[in-house]
Amino acid sequence: MACCAPLRDSGTLMIRRGACVAPIADRADALSVGARVGEYELVALLGAGGMADVWLARRCSAYGFARLVALKTVRAEYARDPGFRAAFRDEARLLSAIHHANVASVLDLGEDGDTLYQVLSLVDGESLATILDRRPAGLPVPIALSIARDLARGLEATHSACDADGRPLRIVHRDVSPHNVLVGVDGLARIADFGVALPFGAIDGALVVGRPSYHAPEQRALRTVDARTDVYAAGVVLWEALGGLGGRNRARLRAVAPEAVIAIVDRALQAEPARRYESAAVLADALDEAARLCGPMASPAEVGAVVASPLALRTRFRKQGHARG
């Protein structure tokens, strides 16, 4: 287990350098490397969460076309729970309605015998939390701004998504944090993990879900939530991208960030929703304006350079696939 970089029960998955390629055993209901789930062959177990496992998987067609994906499989004890099954399907349906470069995508939803699974796009990269673990002092301002703008754009796509009939879904993510921001070697950041998303105005008074340290006051108080709830969390993510995980130290922020960027953090983190940016799109515009005033944002190549590239691992899996073929 020590060599694995387990992910919480998340959407799109990243391959990480040094990821464990052996199966995590030995549960009686466990799948194993080489097993087939639907049209997919399991290549490696990349993450084991409390309710689901995430695999590197390969889909092979009759014509020799192969594609690597992430396959999220529900643990047997949860797959038998009707409520969990419904929530798992709802998450996939929500994600399938959002089509944006800054949102992690779900490709398919299926069931093979007792195995319920989602097929997810595979991102070569890491979570922002993993990057900040290696860089406890935070990221350079141009890189932090680029990641935050991508996050804001992904959230705006989420908040404005519609169903197949054009009806607004009015999704609130509710669990925005560095752990759910995936940064690829392509320099793009993507928001992932919609497992606790709710419509605007909804109240889930049964429990506090996600990571409370990123929650807006109305979410912590179990009041109604809307797009501005996610804007608050995005402000926290920007602060930590600049100053380091969990270190929300005002003096540190002032030491590393220009006033225009500090003003963005301050407005996003207003206790009253009406005093925050009214949408993630307006937040993205503010980040663009700050870059205009303070210097350009990092290029995709510059952002990608801070990500630990797993391409060698990925190439090895492909060679194994060709050897089998």
C-alpha positions in Angstrom: 0.0 0.0 0.0 2.8 2.4 0.7 3.8 2.7 -2.9 0.3 3.5 -4.0 -1.1 7.0 -4.2 -4.7 6.2 -3.2 -7.3 8.6 -4.3 -10.5 9.3 -2.4 -13.6 8.0 -4.2 -13.1 10.3 -7.1 -13.9 10.9 -10.7 -11.3 11.2 -13.4 -8.1 9.6 -12.2 -4.4 10.4 -12.6 -1.6 8.0 -13.0 1.2 8.9 -10.6 4.9 8.2 -10.9 5.7 5.3 -8.6 2.1 4.1 -8.4 1.7 0.6 -7.2 1.0 -1.8 -10.1 0.2 -4.9 -8.0 -3.3 -5.6 -6.9 -4.3 -4.7 -3.4 -5.5 -8.0 -1.9 -7.1 -9.9 -0.4 -10.8 -9.2 0.0 -13.1 -12.0 -0.9 -15.0 -9.8 -3.3 -11.9 -8.2 -4.8 -11.3 -7.9 -8.5 -7.8 -8.6 -9.7 -5.4 -7.5 -12.4 -6.2 -9.2 -15.7 -9.9 -9.5 -14.9 -12.5 -8.1 -17.3 -15.2 -5.7 -16.3 -17.5 -5.2 -19.2 -15.3 -4.3 -22.2 -12.4 -3.4 -20.0 -9.3 -5.3 -18.8 -8.0 -4.3 -15.4 -4.3 -3.4 -15.7 -3.4 -2.0 -12.2 -5.2 -0.9 -9.0 -4.4 2.8 -8.6 -6.6 3.8 -5.7 -8.5 2.1 -3.0 -11.1 4.2 -1.2 -13.6 3.4 1.5 -16.5 2.8 -1.0 -14.9 2.3 -4.4 -11.6 1.2 -6.0 -10.1 2.9 -9.1 -8.3 0.9 -11.7 -6.1 1.6 -14.7 -8.0 -0.3 -17.4 -7.6 -1.0 -21.0 -10.4 -1.3 -23.6 -9.4 -3.3 -26.6 -11.5 -3.5 -29.8 -11.7 -6.3 -32.3 -9.5 -4.2 -34.7 -6.6 -3.9 -32.2 -7.5 -0.4 -31.0 -6.6 0.0 -27.3 -7.4 2.9 -25.0 -6.4 3.4 -21.4 -9.1 4.7 -19.0 -9.8 4.9 -15.3 -12.4 2.4 -14.1 -14.1 3.2 -10.8 -15.7 0.1 -9.3 -18.0 0.1 -6.3 -17.2 -2.2 -3.3 -19.6 -5.1 -3.1 -21.1 -4.1 0.2 -22.1 -0.7 -1.2 -23.1 -2.0 -4.6 -25.9 -3.9 -2.8 -27.2 -0.7 -1.2 -30.0 0.8 -3.4 -29.3 4.3 -2.1 -25.6 4.2 -2.9 -26.3 2.7 -6.3 -28.6 5.5 -7.1 -26.1 8.2 -5.9 -23.3 6.5 -8.0 -25.5 6.6 -11.1 -26.5 10.2 -10.3 -22.9 11.3 -10.1 -22.2 9.8 -13.5 -25.3 11.4 -15.1 -24.3 14.8 -13.7 -20.8 14.5 -15.1 -22.0 13.3 -18.5 -23.9 16.6 -18.8 -20.8 18.7 -18.4 -18.6 19.1 -21.4 -15.7 21.4 -20.7 -11.9 21.2 -20.9 -11.6 22.1 -17.2 -14.0 19.4 -15.9 -13.0 15.8 -15.5 -15.3 13.7 -17.7 -17.1 10.4 -17.3 -17.2 8.3 -20.4 -19.6 5.5 -19.5 -21.6 3.9 -16.7 -22.1 0.1 -16.6 -22.8 -3.0 -14.6 -21.1 -6.4 -15.1 -22.7 -9.0 -12.9 -22.4 -7.6 -9.3 -19.9 -5.0 -10.3 -21.1 -1.4 -10.8 -18.6 0.9 -12.5 -17.9 4.2 -14.1 -15.5 4.7 -16.9 -13.5 7.9 -16.5 -11.1 9.9 -18.5 -7.5 9.4 -17.5 -5.4 12.5 -16.7 -1.6 12.3 -16.8 -0.9 14.4 -13.7 -1.6 14.9 -10.1 -4.0 16.6 -7.7 -3.1 20.1 -6.7 -2.9 18.7 -3.1 -0.2 16.3 -4.1 1.8 19.1 -5.9 1.5 21.3 -2.8 2.7 18.5 -0.6 5.9 18.7 -2.5 5.9 22.5 -2.5 4.8 23.4 1.0 5.6 27.1 0.4 3.1 27.3 -2.4 3.4 27.9 -6.1 4.6 31.0 -8.0 1.8 33.5 -8.6 1.6 33.0 -12.4 1.1 29.2 -11.9 -1.4 29.6 -9.0 -3.4 32.1 -11.1 -3.6 29.8 -14.1 -4.8 26.9 -12.0 -7.3 29.0 -10.2 -8.7 30.4 -13.5 -9.0 26.9 -14.9 -10.9 25.9 -11.7 -13.2 28.9 -12.0 -14.0 28.1 -15.6 -14.7 24.5 -14.8 -17.0 25.5 -12.0 -18.8 27.9 -14.3 -19.4 25.1 -16.7 -20.7 23.0 -13.9 -23.1 25.6 -12.6 -24.4 26.4 -16.1 -24.8 22.8 -17.3 -28.1 21.7 -18.8 -29.7 18.3 -19.3 -30.5 16.8 -22.7 -33.7 18.8 -22.9 -31.9 22.1 -22.2 -33.1 22.4 -18.6 -30.6 23.9 -16.2 -29.2 21.4 -13.8 -28.0 24.1 -11.4 -25.3 21.9 -9.9 -23.3 22.9 -6.8 -20.1 20.9 -6.4 -19.9 21.3 -2.6 -16.5 19.6 -2.3 -14.0 22.0 -4.0 -10.5 21.5 -2.6 -7.0 21.0 -3.8 -7.6 17.3 -3.6 -10.3 17.5 -6.3 -8.4 19.8 -8.6 -6.5 17.6 -11.1 -3.5 19.2 -12.8 -2.2 17.5 -16.0 1.1 17.6 -17.6 -0.7 19.3 -20.4 -0.9 22.4 -18.2 -4.7 22.2 -17.7 -6.4 22.0 -14.3 -9.7 20.1 -14.0 -12.4 19.9 -11.3 -13.3 16.4 -10.3 -15.3 14.3 -7.9 -19.0 15.2 -8.0 -20.1 12.6 -5.5 -21.7 15.1 -3.1 -23.0 17.6 -5.7 -26.5 19.1 -5.2 -28.8 21.5 -7.1 -28.8 25.2 -6.2 -30.8 26.0 -3.2 -30.8 22.4 -1.9 -30.1 21.6 1.7 -28.6 18.3 2.9 -29.2 18.6 6.6 -28.3 15.0 7.4 -24.5 15.6 7.6 -21.6 17.7 6.6 -19.9 16.2 3.6 -16.5 16.8 2.0 -13.8 18.8 3.7 -15.3 21.3 6.1 -12.2 23.6 6.1 -13.1 24.5 2.5 -16.8 25.1 3.1 -18.5 28.4 3.0 -20.3 29.5 6.2 -23.7 28.6 4.7 -22.6 25.1 3.9 -21.1 24.6 7.4 -24.4 25.8 8.9 -26.4 23.4 6.6 -28.2 26.2 4.9 -29.0 26.5 1.3 -26.1 26.5 -1.2 -25.6 28.0 -4.7 -22.8 28.8 -7.1 -21.3 31.3 -4.6 -20.7 28.4 -2.2 -18.2 26.9 -4.7 -16.8 30.4 -5.3 -15.9 30.6 -1.6 -14.1 27.2 -1.8 -12.2 28.3 -4.9 -11.0 31.3 -3.0 -9.6 29.0 -0.3 -7.9 26.9 -3.0 -6.3 30.0 -4.5 -5.0 31.0 -1.1 -3.5 27.6 -0.5 -2.0 27.5 -4.0 -0.2 30.7 -3.2 0.7 30.0 0.4 0.8 26.3 0.9 -1.7 23.6 2.1 -3.5 24.5 5.3 -1.3 27.5 6.0 -3.9 30.2 5.4 -1.5 32.8 7.0 -2.4 36.4 6.2 1.2 37.6 6.5 2.4 34.8 4.3 -0.2 35.7 1.6 0.9 39.3 1.7 4.5 38.3 1.3 4.0 36.3 -1.8 1.0 37.8 -3.6 0.3 41.2 -5.1 -2.6 43.3 -3.8 -4.8 42.6 -6.8 -4.6 38.9 -6.1 -5.1 39.3 -2.4 -8.3 41.4 -3.2 -9.6 38.4 -5.2 -9.0 36.0 -2.3 -10.7 38.5 0.1 -13.8 38.9 -2.0 -14.2 35.2 -2.7 -14.0 34.5 1.1 -16.6 37.0 2.2 -18.9 35.4 4.8 -22.0 36.8 3.2 -22.7 35.2 -0.2 -24.0 38.5 -1.6 -20.6 40.1 -1.1 -18.7 37.4 -3.0 -18.3 37.2 -6.8 -21.7 36.4 -8.1 -20.5 33.6 -10.3 -17.5 31.5 -11.1 -17.4 33.3 -14.5 -16.9 36.7 -12.8 -14.2 35.1 -10.6 -12.4 33.9 -13.7 -12.6 37.4 -15.3 -11.2 38.9 -12.1 -8.2 36.5 -12.3 -7.6 37.4 -15.9 -7.7 41.1 -14.9 -5.2 40.5 -12.0 -2.8 38.8 -14.5 -3.1 41.8 -16.8 -2.2 44.1 -13.9 0.5 42.0 -12.3 2.1 40.0 -15.1 1.0 37.2 -17.4 -0.3 33.9 -16.2 1.9 30.8 -16.6 1.7 29.1 -19.9 0.4 25.5 -20.1 4.0 24.3 -20.5 5.0 26.2 -17.3 2.1 24.7 -15.3 2.8 21.2 -16.7 6.4 21.5 -15.6 5.4 21.4 -11.9 3.5 18.1 -12.4 5.3 14.8 -11.9 4.9 13.2 -15.3 3.9 9.5 -15.2 4.4 9.0 -18.9 7.1 6.3 -18.5 4.7 4.2 -16.4 2.0 4.7 -19.0 4.3 3.6 -21.8 5.2 0.5 -19.9 1.6 -0.5 -19.7 1.1 0.1 -23.4 4.1 -2.1 -24.2 2.7 -4.8 -21.9 -0.6 -4.6 -23.9 1.2 -5.0 -27.2 3.2 -7.9 -25.9 -0.1 -9.7 -24.9 -1.6 -8.9 -28.3 
